[in-house]
Amino acid sequence: MVRRVAVLADVHGVLPALEAVLGEPEVREAERVVLAGDLAAGPLPVETLDLLATLGERAVWIKGNGDRELVEGKPSGDAVTDWAATQLRPDQRELLATLPPSAELEVAGLGRVLFCHATPRDDAEFVLVDSSAERWAEVLAGVDTGVGTVVCGHTHMPFVRTVHGRTVVNPGSVGMPYGQPGAHWALLGPGVELRRTRYDFRAARARVSADSRYPDAHAWAETYLADTDIVTAEQATAVFGRAEGR
């Protein structure tokens, strides 16, 4: 059993945001750091994976749809993901290819916790805080009854919800947040805490623009590393709700 777990999802190759979160005292002190997918599909993929590798045995790696797309060898439909796939070293490609789709930990105060990227059954499925109880029942149908908490990412919007006797947690996105600016993550044990790390967005935009070899790095940084006028939770929910079939 572990006492404290930090959960980082959807880093998307945004190295300055990742550095800010890893510098948080609670993350430095956590017994495990769960990396809940979509880690490198972004402007600084090589550097991001190298930094995550320094976590050593504390890290619990999970494959997201973005990580899968980086190593599939076919167009993903996302320009920065397709570019990032060309940048990875062979050892990094091998790492991403062999990551599991989920992981489970026994966490003090929470019991058995299942971690995945999007949903326990699909790394690209959309489910939201306001999804219906019937929708949640469908998504969680294959989860063992002994699991009391399910942690998922993918939608870049943090929430905690109780549904069908389970706690569902989305830590939000470290690198590409929707709703509020900052690097979002979660801390588990003995309860659930949603956290947001503020950092110097202007400096992060300048660094990504200067250090990334992605041809549209400047425009990407201006869009996703803004401290104002980011994608709102309402806008994201509307888009993902349509993808969910509403």
Backbone hydrogen bonds in HBPLUS format (Angstrom, degrees):
<---DONOR---> <-ACCEPTOR-->    atom                        ^
c    i                          cat <-CA-CA->   ^        H-A-AA   ^      H-
h    n   atom  resd res      DA  || num        DHA   H-A  angle D-A-AA Bond
n    s   type  num  typ     dist DA aas  dist angle  dist       angle   num
A0002-VAL N   A0106-GLU O   2.90 MM 104  6.33 162.9  1.93 162.0 163.7     1
A0108-ALA N   A0002-VAL O   2.81 MM 106  6.00 164.9  1.83 159.6 162.6     2
A0031-GLU N   A0004-ARG O   3.10 MM  27  5.78 134.6  2.32 137.4 146.9     3
A0005-VAL N   A0188-LEU O   2.94 MM 183  5.04 157.4  2.00 142.9 147.7     4
A0188-LEU N   A0005-VAL O   2.78 MM 183  5.04 169.0  1.79 154.5 158.4     5
A0006-ALA N   A0032-ARG O   3.05 MM  26  6.47 159.7  2.09 158.1 158.6     6
A0034-VAL N   A0006-ALA O   2.77 MM  28  6.19 148.1  1.87 164.5 170.2     7
A0007-VAL N   A0186-ALA O   2.83 MM 179  5.10 164.6  1.85 149.5 151.2     8
A0186-ALA N   A0007-VAL O   3.14 MM 179  5.10 158.7  2.19 140.3 146.1     9
A0008-LEU N   A0034-VAL O   2.84 MM  26  6.13 171.0  1.85 176.4 179.5    10
A0036-ALA N   A0008-LEU O   2.78 MM  28  5.99 145.1  1.90 141.7 151.5    11
A0174-VAL N   A0009-ALA O   3.04 MM 165  6.22 160.9  2.08 170.1 174.0    12
A0010-ASP N   A0037-GLY O   2.94 MM  27  5.94 149.5  2.04 163.2 169.9    13
A0175-GLY N   A0010-ASP O   3.12 MM 165  6.29 166.3  2.14 134.7 138.8    14
A0014-VAL N   A0011-VAL O   3.22 MM   3  5.96 154.5  2.29 121.0 126.8    15
A0012-HIS N   A0038-ASP O   3.04 MM  26  5.74 165.7  2.06 140.2 143.1    16
A0013-GLY N   A0039-LEU O   2.96 MM  26  6.11 160.0  2.00 136.2 131.4    17
A0044-LEU N   A0013-GLY O   3.03 MM  31  4.73 137.4  2.22 124.3 135.9    18
A0018-LEU N   A0014-VAL O   3.15 MM   4  6.42 161.0  2.18 154.0 159.9    19
A0019-GLU N   A0015-LEU O   2.88 MM   4  6.09 165.4  1.90 162.2 165.6    20
A0020-ALA N   A0016-PRO O   3.11 MM   4  6.29 152.8  2.19 140.8 147.6    21
A0021-VAL N   A0017-ALA O   3.11 MM   4  6.44 157.4  2.17 149.6 154.8    22
A0022-LEU N   A0018-LEU O   2.89 MM   4  6.11 171.5  1.89 161.9 164.4    23
A0023-GLY N   A0019-GLU O   3.07 MM   4  6.14 127.7  2.36 136.9 149.1    24
A0023-GLY N   A0020-ALA O   3.30 MM   3  5.20 137.6  2.49  91.7 103.3    25
A0024-GLU N   A0021-VAL O   2.96 MM   3  5.36 162.5  1.99 113.9 119.7    26
A0027-VAL N   A0024-GLU O   3.01 MM   3  5.31 127.5  2.29 106.3 120.2    27
A0028-ARG N   A0024-GLU O   2.97 MM   4  6.28 162.9  2.00 160.5 166.0    28
A0029-GLU N   A0025-PRO O   2.96 MM   4  6.11 143.9  2.09 145.6 155.2    29
A0030-ALA N   A0026-GLU O   3.05 MM   4  5.92 118.4  2.45 129.4 142.2    30
A0030-ALA N   A0027-VAL O   3.32 MM   3  5.12 145.9  2.44  95.0 104.4    31
A0033-VAL N   A0058-ARG O   2.91 MM  25  5.84 158.7  1.95 135.1 136.8    32
A0060-VAL N   A0033-VAL O   2.92 MM  27  6.06 155.1  1.99 142.5 141.6    33
A0035-LEU N   A0060-VAL O   2.80 MM  25  5.93 169.3  1.81 153.0 155.8    34
A0062-ILE N   A0035-LEU O   2.98 MM  27  5.93 132.0  2.22 165.8 163.1    35
A0042-GLY N   A0040-ALA O   2.74 MM   2  5.63 117.4  2.13 119.5 101.9    36
A0048-THR N   A0044-LEU O   3.10 MM   4  6.09 150.8  2.19 144.2 152.7    37
A0049-LEU N   A0045-PRO O   3.08 MM   4  6.27 167.1  2.10 151.7 154.1    38
A0050-ASP N   A0046-VAL O   3.02 MM   4  6.23 155.6  2.08 148.4 155.8    39
A0051-LEU N   A0047-GLU O   3.02 MM   4  6.23 153.2  2.10 143.7 150.1    40
A0052-LEU N   A0048-THR O   2.99 MM   4  6.27 163.4  2.02 152.6 157.2    41
A0053-ALA N   A0049-LEU O   2.98 MM   4  6.10 146.2  2.09 143.0 151.9    42
A0054-THR N   A0051-LEU O   3.05 MM   3  5.43 145.4  2.18 106.5 116.2    43
A0055-LEU N   A0052-LEU O   3.06 MM   3  5.67 165.0  2.08 116.9 121.8    44
A0056-GLY N   A0053-ALA O   3.20 MM   3  5.87 164.6  2.23 115.9 120.3    45
A0058-ARG N   A0055-LEU O   3.25 MM   3  5.72 149.3  2.35 139.0 135.6    46
A0059-ALA N   A0056-GLY O   3.23 MM   3  5.97 157.3  2.29 118.3 123.2    47
A0063-LYS N   A0100-PRO O   2.81 MM  37  5.74 169.1  1.82 156.6 159.0    48
A0068-ARG N   A0064-GLY O   2.98 MM   4  6.27 161.4  2.01 154.9 160.3    49
A0069-GLU N   A0065-ASN O   2.89 MM   4  6.08 156.7  1.94 145.9 152.3    50
A0070-LEU N   A0066-GLY O   3.13 MM   4  6.30 137.0  2.32 135.9 146.3    51
A0071-VAL N   A0068-ARG O   3.16 MM   3  5.63 144.5  2.29 108.3 117.3    52
A0082-ASP N   A0078-ASP O   3.02 MM   4  6.26 164.1  2.04 158.8 163.1    53
A0083-TRP N   A0079-ALA O   3.01 MM   4  6.23 152.3  2.08 147.0 154.9    54
A0084-ALA N   A0080-VAL O   2.87 MM   4  5.98 163.3  1.89 144.8 149.9    55
A0085-ALA N   A0081-THR O   3.02 MM   4  6.22 146.9  2.13 147.4 155.5    56
A0086-THR N   A0083-TRP O   2.94 MM   3  5.48 143.0  2.08 112.6 122.7    57
A0087-GLN N   A0084-ALA O   3.00 MM   3  5.16 155.1  2.06 107.3 115.3    58
A0092-GLN N   A0089-ARG O   3.05 MM   3  5.22 124.3  2.37 102.0 116.3    59
A0093-ARG N   A0089-ARG O   2.98 MM   4  6.32 156.2  2.04 157.4 164.6    60
A0094-GLU N   A0090-PRO O   2.96 MM   4  6.18 158.2  2.00 149.7 155.5    61
A0095-LEU N   A0091-ASP O   3.01 MM   4  6.17 152.8  2.09 137.0 144.3    62
A0096-LEU N   A0092-GLN O   3.04 MM   4  6.28 170.5  2.05 152.6 153.4    63
A0097-ALA N   A0093-ARG O   2.94 MM   4  6.07 156.3  2.00 147.5 154.7    64
A0098-THR N   A0094-GLU O   3.18 MM   4  6.30 139.9  2.35 144.4 152.6    65
A0098-THR N   A0095-LEU O   3.21 MM   3  5.49 135.2  2.43 101.8 113.0    66
A0099-LEU N   A0096-LEU O   3.37 MM   3  5.40 166.2  2.39 104.4 108.5    67
A0103-ALA N   A0115-PHE O   2.99 MM  12  5.23 149.0  2.08 141.8 148.2    68
A0115-PHE N   A0103-ALA O   2.76 MM  12  5.23 174.1  1.76 169.2 169.1    69
A0105-LEU N   A0113-VAL O   3.02 MM   8  5.40 154.9  2.09 149.3 156.4    70
A0113-VAL N   A0105-LEU O   2.82 MM   8  5.40 160.9  1.85 161.4 168.1    71
A0107-VAL N   A0111-GLY O   2.90 MM   4  5.21 168.1  1.91 142.4 139.6    72
A0110-LEU N   A0107-VAL O   2.98 MM   3  5.41 157.7  2.03 130.9 137.5    73
A0111-GLY N   A0107-VAL O   2.86 MM   4  5.21 144.8  1.98 168.3 159.2    74
A0148-GLY N   A0112-ARG O   3.16 MM  36  5.96 138.9  2.34 144.2 152.6    75
A0114-LEU N   A0149-THR O   2.92 MM  35  6.34 161.9  1.96 161.9 162.4    76
A0151-VAL N   A0114-LEU O   2.80 MM  37  6.17 165.5  1.82 165.4 169.9    77
A0116-CYS N   A0151-VAL O   2.94 MM  35  6.30 153.2  2.01 166.5 175.3    78
A0153-GLY N   A0117-HIS O   2.42 MM  36  5.03 155.1  1.48 146.1 156.1    79
A0119-THR N   A0122-ASP O   3.08 MM   3  5.35 145.9  2.20 149.7 158.0    80
A0122-ASP N   A0119-THR O   3.33 MM   3  5.35 147.3  2.45 103.5 111.9    81
A0131-SER N   A0128-LEU O   3.06 MM   3  5.06 167.5  2.07 108.8 110.4    82
A0135-ARG N   A0132-SER O   3.09 MM   3  5.07 117.9  2.49  94.3 109.1    83
A0136-TRP N   A0132-SER O   3.00 MM   4  6.36 160.2  2.04 153.6 158.4    84
A0137-ALA N   A0133-ALA O   2.94 MM   4  6.13 153.7  2.01 143.5 151.0    85
A0138-GLU N   A0134-GLU O   3.10 MM   4  6.34 152.4  2.18 142.8 149.3    86
A0139-VAL N   A0135-ARG O   3.02 MM   4  6.31 161.2  2.06 151.8 156.6    87
A0140-LEU N   A0136-TRP O   2.93 MM   4  6.01 157.4  1.98 154.0 159.2    88
A0141-ALA N   A0138-GLU O   3.46 MM   3  5.27 163.8  2.49  99.3 103.7    89
A0143-VAL N   A0140-LEU O   3.08 MM   3  5.47 167.8  2.10 119.2 123.1    90
A0147-VAL N   A0144-ASP O   3.07 MM   3  5.73 169.6  2.08 122.4 125.7    91
A0167-THR N   A0148-GLY O   3.00 MM  19  6.39 165.2  2.02 155.1 157.1    92
A0150-VAL N   A0167-THR O   2.88 MM  17  6.35 157.6  1.93 160.5 168.1    93
A0169-VAL N   A0150-VAL O   2.88 MM  19  6.28 159.5  1.92 156.0 161.7    94
A0152-CYS N   A0169-VAL O   2.86 MM  17  6.28 160.0  1.90 167.1 173.7    95
A0155-THR N   A0153-GLY O   2.99 MM   2  5.87 140.3  2.15  95.7  90.2    96
A0178-TYR N   A0156-HIS O   3.23 MM  22  5.78 151.5  2.31 160.5 152.1    97
A0159-PHE N   A0170-ASN O   2.98 MM  11  5.17 148.4  2.08 133.1 139.5    98
A0170-ASN N   A0159-PHE O   2.87 MM  11  5.17 164.1  1.89 155.3 155.4    99
A0161-ARG N   A0168-VAL O   2.87 MM   7  5.19 159.6  1.92 151.3 157.6   100
A0168-VAL N   A0161-ARG O   2.67 MM   7  5.19 169.7  1.68 164.6 168.4   101
A0163-VAL N   A0166-ARG O   2.77 MM   3  5.33 156.1  1.83 154.0 160.8   102
A0166-ARG N   A0163-VAL O   2.97 MM   3  5.33 162.8  2.00 115.5 121.2   103
A0184-HIS N   A0173-SER O   3.02 MM  11  5.16 161.9  2.05 128.9 123.2   104
A0179-GLY N   A0231-VAL O   2.80 MM  52  6.14 164.2  1.82 160.1 158.7   105
A0183-ALA N   A0197-THR O   2.91 MM  14  4.99 171.4  1.92 145.0 144.8   106
A0197-THR N   A0183-ALA O   2.82 MM  14  4.99 169.7  1.83 141.8 143.8   107
A0185-TRP N   A0195-ARG O   3.05 MM  10  5.27 160.4  2.09 138.5 140.4   108
A0195-ARG N   A0185-TRP O   2.80 MM  10  5.27 170.4  1.81 154.1 153.9   109
A0187-LEU N   A0193-GLU O   2.83 MM   6  5.10 157.6  1.88 149.6 156.8   110
A0193-GLU N   A0187-LEU O   2.90 MM   6  5.10 153.6  1.97 151.3 158.4   111
A0189-GLY N   A0191-GLY O   2.78 MM   2  4.71 148.7  1.87 147.0 149.0   112
A0204-ALA N   A0200-ASP O   2.96 MM   4  6.19 150.5  2.05 145.9 155.2   113
A0205-ARG N   A0201-PHE O   2.84 MM   4  6.10 157.9  1.89 152.7 157.6   114
A0206-ALA N   A0202-ARG O   3.06 MM   4  6.31 162.6  2.09 148.6 153.2   115
A0207-ARG N   A0203-ALA O   2.90 MM   4  6.06 153.4  1.97 144.6 152.2   116
A0208-VAL N   A0204-ALA O   2.92 MM   4  6.11 169.5  1.93 153.9 156.3   117
A0209-SER N   A0205-ARG O   2.96 MM   4  6.06 163.6  1.99 148.6 153.8   118
A0210-ALA N   A0206-ALA O   2.98 MM   4  6.10 147.3  2.09 140.7 149.2   119
A0211-ASP N   A0207-ARG O   2.75 MM   4  5.78 164.0  1.78 157.8 162.2   120
A0212-SER N   A0208-VAL O   3.00 MM   4  5.42 158.8  2.05 138.8 143.8   121
A0217-ALA N   A0214-TYR O   3.02 MM   3  5.12 146.6  2.13 128.6 123.1   122
A0220-TRP N   A0216-ASP O   2.92 MM   4  6.11 161.4  1.96 157.2 163.5   123
A0221-ALA N   A0217-ALA O   2.85 MM   4  6.01 164.8  1.87 153.4 157.0   124
A0222-GLU N   A0218-HIS O   2.95 MM   4  6.19 159.8  1.99 152.3 158.1   125
A0223-THR N   A0219-ALA O   3.08 MM   4  6.24 142.9  2.22 142.3 151.3   126
A0223-THR N   A0220-TRP O   3.18 MM   3  5.24 126.2  2.49  95.4 109.0   127
A0224-TYR N   A0220-TRP O   2.95 MM   4  6.13 173.4  1.95 162.1 162.9   128
A0225-LEU N   A0221-ALA O   2.89 MM   4  5.15 149.5  1.98 138.6 143.9   129
A0236-ALA N   A0232-THR O   3.00 MM   4  6.27 169.5  2.01 155.2 157.8   130
A0237-THR N   A0233-ALA O   2.84 MM   4  5.93 158.6  1.89 146.0 152.5   131
A0238-ALA N   A0234-GLU O   3.05 MM   4  6.17 153.5  2.12 142.2 148.8   132
A0239-VAL N   A0235-GLN O   3.13 MM   4  6.43 160.6  2.17 150.4 154.8   133
A0240-PHE N   A0236-ALA O   2.85 MM   4  6.03 175.9  1.85 160.6 161.9   134
A0241-GLY N   A0237-THR O   2.73 MM   4  5.59 144.0  1.86 138.6 149.2   135
A0242-ARG N   A0238-ALA O   3.22 MM   4  6.42 147.8  2.33 137.9 144.4   136
A0243-ALA N   A0239-VAL O   3.17 MM   4  6.55 153.9  2.24 142.7 150.1   137
A0244-GLU N   A0240-PHE O   2.83 MM   4  6.07 135.3  2.03 140.8 153.6   138
A0246-ARG N   A0241-GLY O   2.96 MM   5  5.59 165.0  1.99 156.6 152.7   139
A0245-GLY N   A0242-ARG O   2.99 MM   3  5.07 146.4  2.10  99.0 109.6   140
